[in-house]
């Protein structure tokens, strides 16, 4: 028996993934695999029904009725009242690539990675690891309202990790680069050398002394802060569930009046989405504008239930139903130069790079580990330090931003949420924070 429904959409992803792992000059893995995954969502009277299909060719113009019916039957047992908003539609063109990774043989890619491995060698380097991943995907989408989209997009990237050891001390240097603009592992020995050089430098660095002080965040760590502490808290599903410190603060001043943070899926960076994974058009959304909470990030469902924001921020891995996600999230440029920021800091610390951390968007607390740092004394950089972190309350920290640089830089990576990892980009110019909580070996 056919079950009634109000809406359905189908997203099929046909792809090939290539992975190469090099460990201390030895190729541990080098190969490709194919996948064909489809997710069908049906909105019935009682909620969503979701069906995942793998390895089956599906005609997007004439989808099999029995699969839609099967998903519709699943919607009858969800027992959650759900409505969705009508969203703008349209698709951005996929940028052209300078060199298609598919045109480069696996053997040549392996050779290029082995060259990177050689550049990561050094006197105190005891371990090296190079990873490469490439995903070439064709995405097909259709829904019951007549929307039809298809596009091809290849994402590729690599990472270099070098471990140095001396006298019982062990330190690590790490570099990465991911892109949608084409093969990016030619002539990249500089990144491998930087990873190795930093690992060795950290052997001689002093442990940081913690306390409350002025701190300068470099674009990578500031971008992580924008993504983790602000971006996740602005996601409509977390706001709807009451798990965001930003709930109920729309149009309120929540940070420095100089601060603007945006998420832009249409930007041709690693988190680029020509159209989101439920068929909504993508565009720049200003989460915070001049210090004021301006918009949440939404799916069609959360836009209907929460409001105050934009759709076009719904993403999912192949074969999995999409959820609200960020894409390219960054702090907009200010007007201060790097030298002005260091000089204005006077006495404090410069925090550089990121080694992960944790955030609780519901309670509004965060803690991030920097890769390393430099003390700032009398307005100039001095001693290199290690084992340093930044922590605090999200809203309080947003108000401590006193200067914003004019040197926005973006850093690609992957973001995990709900068991799904999607490509993203974080970014920021240098930021000066007053009264930052810096963690180290001792706390004043």
C-alpha positions, 0 to 999 in steps of 0.5 A: 500500500502506498503511504502518503507523504508531503515531501521527498528528496533524493541525493545520490553520490557516485565517487572514487576515493584514492588514499596513499599513506607513507610511513618513514619512507615506506608506502603503507597504502596506495589505492582507489575504491569506488562507491555509489550511495543514495539517501532518500528522505521522505517527510510524512505526517509523523516526521522524517523517514530515511532510506540509505541505498548502496550500489544501486543505479537510480534514475533521478528523473524517475526514482523507483516508487518502491524506495520512496514508499519504503522511506515513507513507511519509515516516517510513520514510526518517527512520531515527531511533528515536523514542518519545513520552509520553502528555500531559495534554489539555484546552484553555483558553478564549480570552479575549474581546476589547474590540474585534474588529479584524475589525470595523474597516475597513482605511481606519480602521486606516490613518487611526489609523496616520497619526495615530501617524506625526504624533505621531512627528514632531519637530525632529530627527526625520529618519525615521519608520516605523509597522508594523501586523500582524494575524493572525486564525486558526482552528486545528483539531487532531485526532490518532489518539488521539481528541483534537479541538480548535478555537479562533479567536484574533486577534493584532494589534500595531504598532511605531513607529520614529523616527530622529533626526539632528543634527550627523552623529550618528544615534539611534533610538527604538523602541516596540511593543505586541502583544496578543490582547485586541483592536484596540490602535492607538486613542489610542496617540499617547503611544508614538509620542511616546515613541519620537521623544522618546527618539531626540532625547534620545539625541543628547545622551546620552554614550557609556557607559563599560564595565567590571564594575559593579553594574547594574540591569536594567529589566523589558524587558531583564531579560525578554529575559535570562530568555527568551534566556539561560534560556528557550532553554537550558531547551528540551527539544530543545536539552537532548536535543542537548547544546546547553544549559548546563542539561543535567545540572543538574536540581535543582541551585542555578544562581542566586540563591535569590530567583530564580524564572523561569516559562514559562506558555502558559496566561497570556492574554498575547501568547504565549497557547496555549489548547492546544499545537500537538501537542494537549497541555494548557498550564500554568505551568512553573517553570524555576527555582524559588528558584534551583534548576533545576526543569523543562525545557520539552518536546514529547511527544518530548523529554519521553519522551527527557529528562524532568524537566519539562512538555509543552505547550510545542510550537509551530509556524507554520501548515503547519510541524511544531511544535518546543519553544518558549517562550510567556510567559516571566518572572521572578517578582516579588520584594519590593524596590521600585524605589527600594530597588533604585536606592538599594542599587545606590549606584554603577553603571548602570541599563540600559533597553530592548533592541536585540537581542543574541546567546546561545549556550545550549550554551556558556552565553554571552550579549551583549545591547544595551540601548536606553539607560541612566542612570548611578547615583551615590550611589543616585540616577539621573544622566546618560543614556548610550547604546551600552551592553550586558550580557554574561557567562556565564549561570550566573555571572550568575544568581548575581549577582542580589542584589535582585528588584523587585516591579514585574513588567512584560511585553513582547510580541514574536516569537521566532525558532527553527528558521526559525519565528517565533512570538508570545511575551511576556517579562517581569521586575521590575527586577533588581539585579546585582552585578559585571555585565559592562557594555559601552561605549566603554571597558573598565576 
